[in-house]
Amino acid sequence: MRAFYGRALTDPIIGFIFTDVARLDLEAHVPTIASFWETILLGARSYSGGAFHPHATLNAQVQLRAGHFQRWLLLWHAAVDELFAGPRAEQAKSHADRVAFAFHGRLQTMTPAPEGPLTGLAITRHGRPGRGDR
């Protein structure tokens, strides 16, 4: 989890979602997300929350586009591949693919169509307190 979030929090494409929009408290979040993946991959049944609602809340603040999910998946796959191999690693990646596709599709039904043409994803600078980058 920490390898993934180390990348995601500073990523120039999706980092702002974690740091500026969600204002993610990593220490509070890691046990919850670890419980989610423990339930998915190991059948632990330790996660009882709903994973979609927090993403819907974020989407209400900043539209989560397909490119955001694609970037999340790229970072997730890289972290998994760096640290793990074998059937569970493949399951972690394929489940993430399914979740990202399902969440994006569901969010699209909740998000009003934009009035003008969509532009590409923006590269941002964030998470560097004291350097005047904001």
N, CA, C and O atoms as a MOPAC input file, in Angstrom:
PM7 MOZYME 1SCF
protein

 N      0.81600 1    -1.18400 1     0.00000 1
 C      0.00000 1     0.00000 1     0.00000 1
 C      0.86800 1     1.25900 1     0.00000 1
 O      0.62400 1     2.20400 1    -0.75000 1
 N      1.86900 1     1.24500 1     0.84800 1
 C      2.71200 1     2.43900 1     0.95400 1
 C      3.50900 1     2.69500 1    -0.32900 1
 O      3.73900 1     3.84900 1    -0.69000 1
 N      3.92700 1     1.64100 1    -1.01200 1
 C      4.64800 1     1.82200 1    -2.27800 1
 C      3.72700 1     2.48400 1    -3.30600 1
 O      4.13800 1     3.39800 1    -4.02200 1
 N      2.49700 1     2.02100 1    -3.37100 1
 C      1.54800 1     2.61700 1    -4.30000 1
 C      1.26900 1     4.07000 1    -3.93300 1
 O      1.36500 1     4.95400 1    -4.78400 1
 N      0.92700 1     4.32100 1    -2.67500 1
 C      0.57800 1     5.68900 1    -2.28100 1
 C      1.77800 1     6.63000 1    -2.34000 1
 O      1.61200 1     7.83000 1    -2.55500 1
 N      2.97800 1     6.09800 1    -2.15100 1
 C      4.16500 1     6.93200 1    -2.33100 1
 C      4.23400 1     7.49300 1    -3.74200 1
 O      4.64500 1     8.63500 1    -3.94500 1
 N      3.83500 1     6.69400 1    -4.70400 1
 C      3.79100 1     7.14100 1    -6.10500 1
 C      2.57100 1     8.03000 1    -6.35900 1
 O      2.68000 1     9.09600 1    -6.96500 1
 N      1.41900 1     7.57800 1    -5.89100 1
 C      0.16800 1     8.26800 1    -6.21100 1
 C      0.11000 1     9.67700 1    -5.63100 1
 O     -0.36000 1    10.60100 1    -6.29500 1
 N      0.57800 1     9.84500 1    -4.41300 1
 C      0.48500 1    11.15100 1    -3.75700 1
 C      1.31800 1    12.22200 1    -4.45400 1
 O      0.99400 1    13.40800 1    -4.38100 1
 N      2.37200 1    11.81600 1    -5.11700 1
 C      3.24800 1    12.78200 1    -5.78300 1
 C      3.10400 1    12.75600 1    -7.30500 1
 O      3.83100 1    13.45200 1    -8.01400 1
 N      2.17300 1    11.95900 1    -7.79600 1
 C      2.00500 1    11.82700 1    -9.24100 1
 C      1.50700 1    13.13800 1    -9.85100 1
 O      0.59100 1    13.76200 1    -9.31600 1
 N      2.10700 1    13.55900 1   -10.97200 1
 C      1.70500 1    14.83000 1   -11.59100 1
 C      0.31700 1    14.80300 1   -12.23500 1
 O     -0.21100 1    15.85900 1   -12.58200 1
 N     -0.27700 1    13.64100 1   -12.40000 1
 C     -1.60500 1    13.55700 1   -13.01500 1
 C     -2.70000 1    13.37600 1   -11.96500 1
 O     -3.71800 1    14.06700 1   -12.01900 1
 N     -2.51400 1    12.46400 1   -11.01600 1
 C     -3.57400 1    12.19900 1   -10.04000 1
 C     -3.22200 1    12.59400 1    -8.61200 1
 O     -4.07600 1    12.51400 1    -7.72900 1
 N     -2.01400 1    13.00700 1    -8.36700 1
 C     -1.60300 1    13.34300 1    -7.00700 1
 C     -2.48400 1    14.37700 1    -6.34200 1
 O     -2.77300 1    14.27900 1    -5.14900 1
 N     -2.91500 1    15.37500 1    -7.10900 1
 C     -3.74100 1    16.44200 1    -6.54000 1
 C     -5.05600 1    15.90600 1    -5.97800 1
 O     -5.60100 1    16.47500 1    -5.03200 1
 N     -5.56600 1    14.82200 1    -6.54900 1
 C     -6.82300 1    14.24700 1    -6.06400 1
 C     -6.63800 1    13.74700 1    -4.63400 1
 O     -7.51000 1    13.93100 1    -3.78600 1
 N     -5.50700 1    13.12100 1    -4.37700 1
 C     -5.23100 1    12.60800 1    -3.03700 1
 C     -4.88000 1    13.71600 1    -2.05600 1
 O     -5.35300 1    13.72100 1    -0.91900 1
 N     -4.04700 1    14.65600 1    -2.50000 1
 C     -3.52400 1    15.66600 1    -1.57600 1
 C     -4.42000 1    16.88200 1    -1.43500 1
 O     -4.65400 1    17.34800 1    -0.32000 1
 N     -4.92300 1    17.40400 1    -2.53800 1
 C     -5.66700 1    18.66200 1    -2.49900 1
 C     -7.17600 1    18.48300 1    -2.41700 1
 O     -7.86100 1    19.30000 1    -1.80200 1
 N     -7.70000 1    17.43400 1    -3.02400 1
 C     -9.14900 1    17.22700 1    -3.02600 1
 C     -9.55300 1    16.34600 1    -1.84400 1
 O    -10.33500 1    16.77200 1    -0.99400 1
 N     -9.02900 1    15.13200 1    -1.78500 1
 C     -9.38800 1    14.22000 1    -0.70000 1
 C     -8.68600 1    14.57900 1     0.61500 1
 O     -9.16000 1    14.24500 1     1.70100 1
 N     -7.54500 1    15.26900 1     0.48900 1
 C     -6.72200 1    15.57800 1     1.66700 1
 C     -6.50100 1    14.29400 1     2.49200 1
 O     -6.74900 1    14.23700 1     3.69700 1
 N     -6.03200 1    13.29500 1     1.78200 1
 C     -5.87400 1    11.95800 1     2.33900 1
 C     -4.92500 1    11.93500 1     3.52300 1
 O     -3.78600 1    12.39000 1     3.42500 1
 N     -5.39400 1    11.40800 1     4.63000 1
 C     -4.56200 1    11.13200 1     5.80200 1
 C     -4.07800 1     9.69700 1     5.62200 1
 O     -4.79600 1     8.74800 1     5.93700 1
 N     -2.87500 1     9.54800 1     5.12000 1
 C     -2.35800 1     8.22900 1     4.76600 1
 C     -2.33500 1     7.27700 1     5.94700 1
 O     -2.67800 1     6.10400 1     5.79900 1
 N     -1.93900 1     7.75800 1     7.11300 1
 C     -1.87100 1     6.88700 1     8.29500 1
 C     -3.24500 1     6.35500 1     8.67800 1
 O     -3.35800 1     5.22100 1     9.14500 1
 N     -4.27600 1     7.14100 1     8.49100 1
 C     -5.63600 1     6.68700 1     8.78400 1
 C     -6.17600 1     5.79800 1     7.66800 1
 O     -6.96500 1     4.89000 1     7.93000 1
 N     -5.76600 1     6.04500 1     6.44100 1
 C     -6.30300 1     5.34500 1     5.27800 1
 C     -5.68800 1     3.95600 1     5.06600 1
 O     -6.38400 1     3.02900 1     4.65100 1
 N     -4.41200 1     3.81300 1     5.34300 1
 C     -3.73200 1     2.54200 1     5.05500 1
 C     -4.40600 1     1.34400 1     5.72600 1
 O     -4.60600 1     0.33300 1     5.05300 1
 N     -4.76800 1     1.39300 1     7.00800 1
 C     -5.43900 1     0.21600 1     7.58200 1
 C     -6.76000 1    -0.13400 1     6.88300 1
 O     -7.09100 1    -1.31000 1     6.73400 1
 N     -7.50100 1     0.87500 1     6.46300 1
 C     -8.77200 1     0.62600 1     5.78500 1
 C     -8.55500 1     0.00400 1     4.41800 1
 O     -9.20300 1    -0.98600 1     4.07800 1
 N     -7.66300 1     0.56500 1     3.64000 1
 C     -7.43900 1     0.04600 1     2.29400 1
 C     -6.72300 1    -1.30500 1     2.34100 1
 O     -6.95200 1    -2.16000 1     1.48600 1
 N     -5.86800 1    -1.49400 1     3.32700 1
 C     -5.22700 1    -2.80200 1     3.49800 1
 C     -6.27400 1    -3.86300 1     3.83800 1
 O     -6.19500 1    -5.00000 1     3.37200 1
 N     -7.24200 1    -3.48100 1     4.64400 1
 C     -8.33700 1    -4.38700 1     4.98900 1
 C     -9.16100 1    -4.73800 1     3.74900 1
 O     -9.57900 1    -5.88300 1     3.58100 1
 N     -9.39200 1    -3.74800 1     2.88200 1
 C    -10.11000 1    -3.99200 1     1.62300 1
 C     -9.38300 1    -5.05200 1     0.80500 1
 O     -9.98500 1    -6.03700 1     0.37900 1
 N     -8.08200 1    -4.84600 1     0.58800 1
 C     -7.32500 1    -5.78300 1    -0.23900 1
 C     -7.12800 1    -7.12600 1     0.44300 1
 O     -7.07300 1    -8.15500 1    -0.23000 1
 N     -7.02200 1    -7.13500 1     1.76100 1
 C     -6.93100 1    -8.39700 1     2.50800 1
 C     -8.21200 1    -9.21500 1     2.31000 1
 O     -8.16500 1   -10.43800 1     2.18100 1
 N     -9.33900 1    -8.53000 1     2.29000 1
 C    -10.61700 1    -9.20700 1     2.06400 1
 C    -10.69600 1    -9.75500 1     0.64500 1
 O    -11.11900 1   -10.89200 1     0.44100 1
 N    -10.29300 1    -8.95400 1    -0.33200 1
 C    -10.35800 1    -9.36800 1    -1.73900 1
 C     -9.39800 1   -10.51400 1    -2.02900 1
 O     -9.77900 1   -11.51100 1    -2.64300 1
 N     -8.15500 1   -10.37000 1    -1.58700 1
 C     -7.11300 1   -11.32500 1    -1.98000 1
 C     -6.99000 1   -12.54000 1    -1.07300 1
 O     -6.59100 1   -13.61700 1    -1.51500 1
 N     -7.33400 1   -12.36300 1     0.19600 1
 C     -7.12200 1   -13.45100 1     1.14300 1
 C     -8.41500 1   -13.97500 1     1.76400 1
 O     -8.39300 1   -14.92400 1     2.54800 1
 N     -9.53300 1   -13.36000 1     1.41300 1
 C    -10.81600 1   -13.79800 1     1.95600 1
 C    -10.97200 1   -13.52400 1     3.44000 1
 O    -11.73000 1   -14.22100 1     4.11500 1
 N    -10.28000 1   -12.54000 1     3.95900 1
 C    -10.25400 1   -12.28000 1     5.39900 1
 C    -11.57100 1   -11.74000 1     5.94600 1
 O    -11.84900 1   -11.88200 1     7.13700 1
 N    -12.36600 1   -11.13500 1     5.11000 1
 C    -13.63200 1   -10.51300 1     5.52600 1
 C    -13.42600 1    -9.48100 1     6.62800 1
 O    -14.24400 1    -9.35100 1     7.54000 1
 N    -12.33200 1    -8.76000 1     6.52800 1
 C    -12.03600 1    -7.72800 1     7.52200 1
 C    -12.53600 1    -6.35900 1     7.09100 1
 O    -12.57400 1    -5.43200 1     7.90100 1
 N    -12.92400 1    -6.21600 1     5.81900 1
 C    -13.41200 1    -4.94100 1     5.30500 1
 C    -14.92700 1    -4.98700 1     5.22700 1
 O    -15.50300 1    -5.90100 1     4.63600 1
 N    -15.56200 1    -4.00100 1     5.82600 1
 C    -17.02100 1    -3.99500 1     5.80900 1
 C    -17.58400 1    -2.69200 1     5.25400 1
 O    -18.79900 1    -2.49000 1     5.25300 1
 N    -16.72100 1    -1.82100 1     4.79100 1
 C    -17.18600 1    -0.53600 1     4.26900 1
 C    -17.63600 1    -0.64200 1     2.82700 1
 O    -17.55400 1    -1.70600 1     2.21300 1
 N    -18.10400 1     0.45000 1     2.30600 1
 C    -18.46200 1     0.53800 1     0.90000 1
 C    -17.39000 1     1.32800 1     0.18200 1
 O    -17.16300 1     2.49300 1     0.50900 1
 N    -16.73000 1     0.73000 1    -0.78100 1
 C    -15.60900 1     1.37700 1    -1.45900 1
 C    -16.05400 1     2.44600 1    -2.45800 1
 O    -15.28100 1     3.35400 1    -2.76400 1
 N    -17.27100 1     2.35700 1    -2.96700 1
 C    -17.68200 1     3.29500 1    -3.99900 1
 C    -17.99500 1     4.68800 1    -3.45000 1
 O    -17.60900 1     5.68100 1    -4.06600 1
 N    -18.66600 1     4.78400 1    -2.34000 1
 C    -19.13400 1     6.08000 1    -1.82500 1
 C    -18.02700 1     7.13400 1    -1.70900 1
 O    -18.24200 1     8.26700 1    -2.14000 1
 N    -16.84800 1     6.81600 1    -1.14700 1
 C    -15.80000 1     7.84200 1    -1.09200 1
 C    -15.39300 1     8.35600 1    -2.47600 1
 O    -15.04600 1     9.52800 1    -2.62300 1
 N    -15.43400 1     7.49800 1    -3.47500 1
 C    -15.08600 1     7.92000 1    -4.83200 1
 C    -16.18000 1     8.80200 1    -5.43100 1
 O    -15.88700 1     9.73300 1    -6.18200 1
 N    -17.43000 1     8.51300 1    -5.10300 1
 C    -18.52800 1     9.36200 1    -5.56000 1
 C    -18.41400 1    10.75000 1    -4.92600 1
 O    -18.69000 1    11.75700 1    -5.57800 1
 N    -18.01400 1    10.79900 1    -3.67300 1
 C    -17.82000 1    12.08000 1    -2.99100 1
 C    -16.70100 1    12.87600 1    -3.66300 1
 O    -16.83700 1    14.07900 1    -3.88500 1
 N    -15.60400 1    12.20500 1    -3.98500 1
 C    -14.51100 1    12.87300 1    -4.70100 1
 C    -14.96900 1    13.36200 1    -6.06500 1
 O    -14.64100 1    14.47500 1    -6.47900 1
 N    -15.72400 1    12.52700 1    -6.75700 1
 C    -16.20200 1    12.87700 1    -8.09400 1
 C    -17.09300 1    14.11600 1    -8.06700 1
 O    -17.13900 1    14.86600 1    -9.04200 1
 N    -17.79100 1    14.33300 1    -6.97500 1
 C    -18.61800 1    15.53200 1    -6.84300 1
 C    -17.75200 1    16.79000 1    -6.72800 1
 O    -18.20600 1    17.89400 1    -7.03200 1
 N    -16.51000 1    16.61300 1    -6.28900 1
 C    -15.59400 1    17.74400 1    -6.13300 1
 C    -14.74500 1    17.98000 1    -7.37600 1
 O    -14.48500 1    19.12400 1    -7.74800 1
 N    -14.31900 1    16.90700 1    -8.01000 1
 C    -13.53000 1    16.98800 1    -9.23600 1
 C    -13.90000 1    15.76200 1   -10.07200 1
 O    -13.81200 1    14.62700 1    -9.60400 1
 N    -14.31100 1    16.00700 1   -11.29900 1
 C    -14.75800 1    14.89300 1   -12.13100 1
 C    -13.62000 1    13.90100 1   -12.35400 1
 O    -12.57200 1    14.24500 1   -12.90200 1
 N    -13.84700 1    12.67300 1   -11.92000 1
 C    -12.85900 1    11.61400 1   -12.12400 1
 C    -13.06700 1    11.05100 1   -13.52300 1
 O    -14.08600 1    10.42000 1   -13.80800 1
 N    -12.10300 1    11.28400 1   -14.37700 1
 C    -12.19000 1    10.87300 1   -15.78000 1
 C    -11.50500 1     9.53600 1   -16.00000 1
 O    -10.81100 1     9.01700 1   -15.12500 1
 N    -11.71500 1     8.99900 1   -17.17500 1
 C    -11.09300 1     7.72400 1   -17.54500 1
 C     -9.57800 1     7.80400 1   -17.38200 1
 O     -8.96000 1     6.84700 1   -16.91600 1
 N     -8.97500 1     8.92300 1   -17.75600 1
 C     -7.52300 1     9.07800 1   -17.63600 1
 C     -7.03000 1     9.01200 1   -16.19800 1
 O     -5.92800 1     8.52800 1   -15.93900 1
 N     -7.83600 1     9.49200 1   -15.26700 1
 C     -7.46100 1     9.39500 1   -13.85400 1
 C     -7.40500 1     7.92000 1   -13.42300 1
 O     -6.47600 1     7.49200 1   -12.73700 1
 N     -8.41700 1     7.16200 1   -13.84200 1
 C     -8.44400 1     5.74100 1   -13.49600 1
 C     -7.31700 1     4.98400 1   -14.19900 1
 O     -6.71400 1     4.08300 1   -13.61600 1
 N     -7.03700 1     5.34900 1   -15.44200 1
 C     -5.94200 1     4.70000 1   -16.16300 1
 C     -4.61300 1     4.95800 1   -15.47700 1
 O     -3.78100 1     4.05700 1   -15.37100 1
 N     -4.41000 1     6.17400 1   -15.01300 1
 C     -3.16500 1     6.50500 1   -14.31900 1
 C     -3.07900 1     5.75300 1   -12.99600 1
 O     -2.02400 1     5.22700 1   -12.64400 1
 N     -4.19800 1     5.70200 1   -12.26000 1
 C     -4.24900 1     4.94700 1   -11.00300 1
 C     -3.84500 1     3.49800 1   -11.26200 1
 O     -3.05000 1     2.92500 1   -10.51700 1
 N     -4.39500 1     2.91200 1   -12.32000 1
 C     -4.07400 1     1.52100 1   -12.64400 1
 C     -2.60500 1     1.34800 1   -13.02300 1
 O     -1.97500 1     0.36500 1   -12.63100 1
 N     -2.06400 1     2.28300 1   -13.77300 1
 C     -0.64300 1     2.21700 1   -14.13400 1
 C      0.23000 1     2.19800 1   -12.87400 1
 O      1.15400 1     1.39200 1   -12.76900 1
 N     -0.06300 1     3.07600 1   -11.93500 1
 C      0.71000 1     3.13900 1   -10.69200 1
 C      0.48500 1     1.89500 1    -9.83100 1
 O      1.41800 1     1.38200 1    -9.21300 1
 N     -0.75000 1     1.42000 1    -9.79800 1
 C     -1.06000 1     0.21700 1    -9.01900 1
 C     -0.32400 1    -0.99700 1    -9.59300 1
 O      0.31300 1    -1.74300 1    -8.84900 1
 N     -0.40700 1    -1.19300 1   -10.88700 1
 C      0.27300 1    -2.32500 1   -11.53100 1
 C      1.78300 1    -2.24600 1   -11.28700 1
 O      2.42000 1    -3.26200 1   -11.01000 1
 N      2.34900 1    -1.05400 1   -11.38800 1
 C      3.79200 1    -0.90300 1   -11.17100 1
 C      4.17400 1    -1.27800 1    -9.74300 1
 O      5.17800 1    -1.95700 1    -9.52900 1
 N      3.38800 1    -0.84400 1    -8.77300 1
 C      3.69100 1    -1.16400 1    -7.37100 1
 C      3.56100 1    -2.66400 1    -7.11900 1
 O      4.41200 1    -3.25600 1    -6.45500 1
 N      2.51300 1    -3.27600 1    -7.63900 1
 C      2.32700 1    -4.71700 1    -7.45900 1
 C      3.47000 1    -5.48300 1    -8.11800 1
 O      4.04900 1    -6.38600 1    -7.51400 1
 N      3.79600 1    -5.11600 1    -9.36800 1
 C      4.86000 1    -5.82200 1   -10.09100 1
 C      6.21800 1    -5.65700 1    -9.42100 1
 O      7.04800 1    -6.56600 1    -9.46600 1
 N      6.44700 1    -4.52000 1    -8.80900 1
 C      7.72000 1    -4.26600 1    -8.12700 1
 C      7.88900 1    -5.14100 1    -6.88800 1
 O      9.00500 1    -5.53900 1    -6.55600 1
 N      6.79800 1    -5.43600 1    -6.21500 1
 C      6.88300 1    -6.10200 1    -4.91700 1
 C      6.42100 1    -7.55500 1    -4.89400 1
 O      6.80000 1    -8.30700 1    -3.99600 1
 N      5.60500 1    -7.96000 1    -5.87000 1
 C      4.99200 1    -9.28700 1    -5.79800 1
 C      5.00800 1    -9.97300 1    -7.15500 1
 O      5.15300 1    -9.33000 1    -8.19400 1
 N      4.85800 1   -11.27800 1    -7.12300 1
 C      4.71600 1   -12.07700 1    -8.33600 1
 C      3.82200 1   -13.25900 1    -8.00400 1
 O      3.70600 1   -13.66200 1    -6.84700 1
 N      3.19400 1   -13.80700 1    -9.02900 1
 C      2.38500 1   -14.99400 1    -8.82000 1
 C      0.89900 1   -14.72700 1    -8.93500 1
 O      0.47700 1   -13.62500 1    -9.28500 1
 N      0.11100 1   -15.74800 1    -8.63800 1
 C     -1.33900 1   -15.66300 1    -8.83900 1
 C     -2.02900 1   -14.55800 1    -8.02500 1
 O     -2.94900 1   -13.91000 1    -8.52400 1
 N     -1.59700 1   -14.34300 1    -6.79200 1
 C     -2.24000 1   -13.28300 1    -5.99000 1
 C     -1.91600 1   -11.89300 1    -6.54400 1
 O     -2.75900 1   -10.99600 1    -6.52000 1
 N     -0.71200 1   -11.72700 1    -7.03400 1
 C     -0.34400 1   -10.44100 1    -7.64100 1
 C     -1.19300 1   -10.19600 1    -8.88300 1
 O     -1.67700 1    -9.08600 1    -9.10000 1
 N     -1.37100 1   -11.22300 1    -9.68600 1
 C     -2.21300 1   -11.08900 1   -10.87800 1
 C     -3.65900 1   -10.82000 1   -10.48900 1
 O     -4.35200 1   -10.05000 1   -11.15500 1
 N     -4.11600 1   -11.45200 1    -9.41100 1
 C     -5.47100 1   -11.21800 1    -8.92500 1
 C     -5.61400 1    -9.77100 1    -8.44000 1
 O     -6.64300 1    -9.13900 1    -8.68100 1
 N     -4.59900 1    -9.24900 1    -7.76500 1
 C     -4.63400 1    -7.85900 1    -7.28600 1
 C     -4.74800 1    -6.89500 1    -8.46600 1
 O     -5.48100 1    -5.90800 1    -8.39600 1
 N     -4.03700 1    -7.17500 1    -9.53100 1
 C     -4.08900 1    -6.29500 1   -10.70000 1
 C     -5.41100 1    -6.43200 1   -11.44800 1
 O     -6.00300 1    -5.42800 1   -11.84300 1
 N     -5.87600 1    -7.65100 1   -11.64500 1
 C     -7.12400 1    -7.82800 1   -12.39400 1
 C     -8.32500 1    -7.31000 1   -11.60300 1
 O     -9.26900 1    -6.78300 1   -12.19100 1
 N     -8.29900 1    -7.45600 1   -10.27900 1
 C     -9.39600 1    -6.90500 1    -9.48700 1
 C     -9.38300 1    -5.37700 1    -9.54500 1
 O    -10.43700 1    -4.75000 1    -9.64800 1
 N     -8.20800 1    -4.78600 1    -9.47900 1
 C     -8.10200 1    -3.32600 1    -9.59300 1
 C     -8.64000 1    -2.86400 1   -10.94100 1
 O     -9.32400 1    -1.84300 1   -11.01600 1
 N     -8.34000 1    -3.60000 1   -12.00200 1
 C     -8.86800 1    -3.26000 1   -13.33200 1
 C    -10.39500 1    -3.26600 1   -13.32000 1
 O    -11.02900 1    -2.34000 1   -13.82600 1
 N    -10.98200 1    -4.31600 1   -12.73900 1
 C    -12.44400 1    -4.42300 1   -12.68600 1
 C    -13.05900 1    -3.30200 1   -11.85500 1
 O    -14.06500 1    -2.71100 1   -12.24800 1
 N    -12.45400 1    -3.01300 1   -10.70800 1
 C    -12.97800 1    -1.96200 1    -9.83900 1
 C    -12.90700 1    -0.60400 1   -10.54600 1
 O    -13.87600 1     0.15500 1   -10.53300 1
 N    -11.76900 1    -0.30200 1   -11.15900 1
 C    -11.60900 1     0.98000 1   -11.84600 1
 C    -12.64200 1     1.11800 1   -12.96800 1
 O    -13.26700 1     2.16900 1   -13.10700 1
 N    -12.82200 1     0.08000 1   -13.75600 1
 C    -13.79100 1     0.11900 1   -14.84900 1
 C    -15.20400 1     0.30500 1   -14.30600 1
 O    -15.96900 1     1.11900 1   -14.82500 1
 N    -15.54700 1    -0.44400 1   -13.26800 1
 C    -16.89400 1    -0.35900 1   -12.68700 1
 C    -17.14200 1     1.00400 1   -12.04600 1
 O    -18.20000 1     1.60000 1   -12.24500 1
 N    -16.17300 1     1.49700 1   -11.28100 1
 C    -16.34100 1     2.80100 1   -10.63700 1
 C    -16.47900 1     3.90500 1   -11.67100 1
 O    -17.35600 1     4.76100 1   -11.55300 1
 N    -15.62300 1     3.89300 1   -12.67900 1
 C    -15.69900 1     4.93400 1   -13.69900 1
 C    -17.05500 1     4.88500 1   -14.40100 1
 O    -17.68800 1     5.92200 1   -14.59900 1
 N    -17.49600 1     3.70700 1   -14.77200 1
 C    -18.78500 1     3.57800 1   -15.43400 1
 C    -19.92900 1     4.07700 1   -14.56600 1
 O    -20.82300 1     4.77400 1   -15.04500 1
 N    -19.89900 1     3.72500 1   -13.31400 1
 C    -20.96200 1     4.16000 1   -12.39800 1
 C    -20.91100 1     5.67400 1   -12.18000 1
 O    -21.95300 1     6.32700 1   -12.11700 1
 N    -19.71700 1     6.22800 1   -12.06600 1
 C    -19.58400 1     7.67400 1   -11.88400 1
 C    -20.08400 1     8.43400 1   -13.10400 1
 O    -20.63000 1     9.53000 1   -12.97200 1
 N    -19.90400 1     7.86300 1   -14.28800 1
 C    -20.37000 1     8.51500 1   -15.50700 1
 C    -21.88000 1     8.68800 1   -15.50100 1
 O    -22.39400 1     9.66000 1   -16.05500 1
 N    -22.59200 1     7.76100 1   -14.88300 1
 C    -24.04700 1     7.87300 1   -14.81900 1
 C    -24.47500 1     8.93200 1   -13.81000 1
 O    -25.61600 1     9.39400 1   -13.84300 1
 N    -23.57200 1     9.31600 1   -12.91700 1
 C    -23.87300 1    10.31100 1   -11.89400 1
 C    -23.41800 1    11.70900 1   -12.26800 1
 O    -23.87600 1    12.68600 1   -11.67400 1
 N    -22.52500 1    11.82300 1   -13.24000 1
 C    -21.92200 1    13.09600 1   -13.59700 1
 C    -22.65400 1    13.71100 1   -14.77400 1
 O    -22.77200 1    13.07700 1   -15.82200 1
 N    -23.15300 1    14.94500 1   -14.62400 1
 C    -23.79800 1    15.58400 1   -15.77500 1
 C    -22.80300 1    15.78000 1   -16.91800 1
 O    -21.61400 1    15.99700 1   -16.68900 1
 N    -23.29800 1    15.70100 1   -18.13200 1
 C    -22.44600 1    15.90300 1   -19.30800 1
 C    -21.92300 1    17.33500 1   -19.31500 1
 O    -22.67300 1    18.26400 1   -19.01400 1
 N    -20.65800 1    17.52900 1   -19.65300 1
 C    -20.09900 1    18.87900 1   -19.70900 1
 C    -20.73100 1    19.67500 1   -20.83900 1
 O    -21.20800 1    19.11200 1   -21.82500 1
 N    -20.72800 1    20.99100 1   -20.68000 1
 C    -21.33000 1    21.85000 1   -21.69000 1
 C    -20.39800 1    22.11800 1   -22.86000 1
 O    -20.86700 1    22.38600 1   -23.96700 1
 N    -19.10200 1    22.05100 1   -22.64500 1
 C    -18.14700 1    22.31500 1   -23.70800 1
 C    -17.27800 1    21.09200 1   -23.93500 1
 O    -17.45700 1    20.06700 1   -23.27600 1
 N    -16.33800 1    21.19500 1   -24.86500 1
 C    -15.45300 1    20.05200 1   -25.11600 1
 C    -14.54300 1    19.80100 1   -23.91900 1
 O    -14.10200 1    20.73100 1   -23.24200 1
 N    -14.27800 1    18.54200 1   -23.68100 1
 C    -13.36800 1    18.17400 1   -22.59500 1
 C    -11.93600 1    18.37200 1   -23.04500 1
 O    -11.58700 1    18.10100 1   -24.19400 1
 N    -11.12900 1    18.83600 1   -22.14500 1
 C     -9.70800 1    18.92800 1   -22.44700 1
 C     -9.01800 1    17.72300 1   -21.83400 1
 O     -9.63300 1    16.97100 1   -21.07800 1
 N     -7.76300 1    17.53700 1   -22.14900 1
 C     -6.99800 1    16.42600 1   -21.60500 1
 C     -6.74800 1    16.60000 1   -20.12200 1
 O     -7.15400 1    17.59500 1   -19.52000 1
 N     -6.08800 1    15.64100 1   -19.55300 1
 C     -5.74700 1    15.71200 1   -18.14000 1
 C     -4.63000 1    16.72000 1   -17.94800 1
 O     -3.75400 1    16.86600 1   -18.80100 1
 N     -4.66900 1    17.39700 1   -16.84400 1
 C     -3.65500 1    18.40300 1   -16.55100 1
 C     -2.53400 1    17.80900 1   -15.71500 1
 O     -2.76700 1    16.93300 1   -14.88300 1
 N     -1.34000 1    18.27900 1   -15.93700 1
 C     -0.20800 1    17.93300 1   -15.08900 1
 C     -0.09500 1    19.04700 1   -14.06600 1
 O     -0.06300 1    20.22700 1   -14.41600 1
 N     -0.03400 1    18.66200 1   -12.80100 1
 C     -0.02900 1    19.64600 1   -11.72700 1
 C      1.20500 1    19.48500 1   -10.86200 1
 O      1.85800 1    18.44200 1   -10.87800 1
 N      1.51500 1    20.51700 1   -10.11600 1
 C      2.57600 1    20.45700 1    -9.11700 1
 C      1.89800 1    20.63400 1    -7.78100 1
 O      1.11600 1    21.56800 1    -7.60000 1
 N      2.18400 1    19.75500 1    -6.84500 1
 C      1.51300 1    19.79200 1    -5.55600 1
 C      2.35500 1    19.08100 1    -4.51600 1
 O      3.37000 1    18.45400 1    -4.81900 1
 N      1.90400 1    19.19800 1    -3.29400 1
 C      2.53100 1    18.45000 1    -2.21400 1
 C      3.94600 1    18.86900 1    -1.88600 1
 O      4.70900 1    18.06900 1    -1.34400 1
 N      4.32000 1    20.09700 1    -2.19800 1
 C      5.65700 1    20.56600 1    -1.90600 1
 C      5.55800 1    21.81800 1    -1.03500 1
 O      5.84900 1    22.92300 1    -1.49200 1
 N      5.15000 1    21.64100 1     0.21400 1
 C      4.98000 1    22.81600 1     1.06500 1
 C      6.25800 1    23.63300 1     1.17700 1
 O      7.36600 1    23.09900 1     1.22700 1
 N      6.06400 1    24.94400 1     1.21400 1
 C      7.19300 1    25.82700 1     1.42600 1
 C      7.99500 1    26.16100 1     0.17900 1
 O      8.99100 1    26.87900 1     0.26000 1
 N      7.57600 1    25.65300 1    -0.96900 1
 C      8.34300 1    25.93100 1    -2.18000 1
 C      7.60100 1    26.85600 1    -3.11700 1
 O      8.10000 1    27.18600 1    -4.19300 1
 N      6.39400 1    27.28400 1    -2.71100 1
 C      5.66400 1    28.22600 1    -3.53600 1
 C      5.17200 1    27.66500 1    -4.85900 1
 O      4.95800 1    28.41900 1    -5.80900 1
 N      4.98700 1    26.33400 1    -4.93400 1
 C      4.58200 1    25.70700 1    -6.18700 1
 C      3.08200 1    25.73100 1    -6.40600 1
 O      2.62700 1    25.31200 1    -7.47100 1
 N      2.32300 1    26.18000 1    -5.49100 1
 C      0.86500 1    26.08300 1    -5.62900 1
 C      0.32100 1    27.24100 1    -6.34200 1
 O     -0.88900 1    27.32500 1    -6.54800 1

